[in-house]
Amino acid sequence: MSGIFKGLRPLQALMCGVVILAALSATGCQVDVGGQTLPSPWYLTDDVQYFRPGPEFKLQREATALKEAQEEAAMRQL
């Protein structure tokens, strides 16, 4: 081997390491962030969850209880 190629060996090892690191960081994995599951390489085979739509006004029981309490307070004042 000539002297030129001996100096390139550390550079080749460094470049090989960079390529391997880039390839490993580019591969996907399933991650949970803030309660949200982000895609993995197998996201097309994951099961799909469906949640039925709930009531439009989510605080209906609280609103009904407040209305009844106001009516009861108005009846006491009479």
C-alpha positions as CSV (number, residue, x, y, z in Angstrom):
1,M,0.0,0.0,0.0
2,S,1.2,3.5,-0.7
3,G,1.3,6.3,1.8
4,I,-1.8,8.0,0.4
5,F,-4.1,5.1,1.2
6,K,-2.8,4.7,4.8
7,G,-3.9,8.2,5.7
8,L,-7.4,7.5,4.4
9,R,-8.1,4.5,6.7
10,P,-9.2,6.6,9.8
11,L,-11.3,8.8,7.5
12,Q,-13.0,5.8,6.0
13,A,-13.7,4.4,9.5
14,L,-15.1,7.8,10.5
15,M,-17.3,8.0,7.4
16,C,-18.5,4.4,7.9
17,G,-19.4,5.2,11.5
18,V,-21.4,8.3,10.4
19,V,-23.3,6.3,7.8
20,I,-24.2,3.6,10.3
21,L,-25.3,6.2,12.9
22,A,-27.4,8.0,10.2
23,A,-29.0,4.7,9.2
24,L,-29.8,3.8,12.8
25,S,-31.3,7.2,13.5
26,A,-33.4,7.1,10.4
27,T,-35.2,3.9,11.3
28,G,-38.6,4.3,12.9
29,C,-39.8,3.1,16.2
30,Q,-43.1,3.5,18.0
31,V,-43.0,6.3,20.5
32,D,-45.5,7.6,23.1
33,V,-45.5,11.4,23.4
34,G,-48.1,13.1,25.5
35,G,-50.5,10.2,25.3
36,Q,-50.3,10.1,21.6
37,T,-48.8,7.0,19.9
38,L,-46.7,8.1,17.0
39,P,-46.1,5.8,13.9
40,S,-43.8,2.9,13.9
41,P,-42.6,0.9,10.9
42,W,-45.6,-1.4,11.5
43,Y,-48.3,1.3,11.7
44,L,-50.2,-0.1,8.8
45,T,-50.8,-3.4,10.6
46,D,-51.8,-1.8,13.9
47,D,-55.4,-2.2,15.1
48,V,-57.6,0.8,14.7
49,Q,-59.5,2.1,17.8
50,Y,-62.8,3.7,17.4
51,F,-64.5,5.8,20.0
52,R,-68.2,6.7,19.7
53,P,-69.0,10.4,19.6
54,G,-70.1,11.5,23.1
55,P,-72.7,14.1,24.0
56,E,-72.2,17.5,22.4
57,F,-72.4,19.3,25.7
58,K,-70.0,17.4,28.0
59,L,-71.1,19.0,31.3
60,Q,-74.8,18.3,31.1
61,R,-75.1,16.6,34.5
62,E,-73.3,19.6,36.2
63,A,-75.5,22.1,34.4
64,T,-78.7,20.2,35.4
65,A,-77.5,20.0,39.1
66,L,-76.8,23.8,39.1
67,K,-80.2,24.6,37.6
68,E,-81.9,22.4,40.2
69,A,-79.9,24.1,43.0
70,Q,-80.9,27.6,41.7
71,E,-84.6,26.6,41.5
72,E,-84.4,25.2,45.0
73,A,-82.8,28.4,46.3
74,A,-85.5,30.4,44.6
75,M,-88.2,28.3,46.2
76,R,-86.6,28.9,49.7
77,Q,-86.7,32.6,49.2
78,L,-90.5,32.6,48.6
